[in-house]
């Protein structure tokens, strides 16, 4: 029973303590004179480089990158699958 009285006292005192912590008056955000938070702007084009400033045009860069990604030697041709050599599409449908 003693435990319940402490709980009741805490419940009565907590709202009073919560109000005591708010000594500073908070500004009303609906007030037109409310200063609001500081906002900074960073342009998405900050690091943009025009193609006109570059030494080569985009298609030359693309060709260069594609050539780097291409294998140096062409792979050997593989023989056609056996089904394609022996009859192909007609044979799959009974010759129709």
Helices and strands as residue ranges (DSSP letters): H 2-20, G 51-53, H 58-69, H 82-86, H 88-92
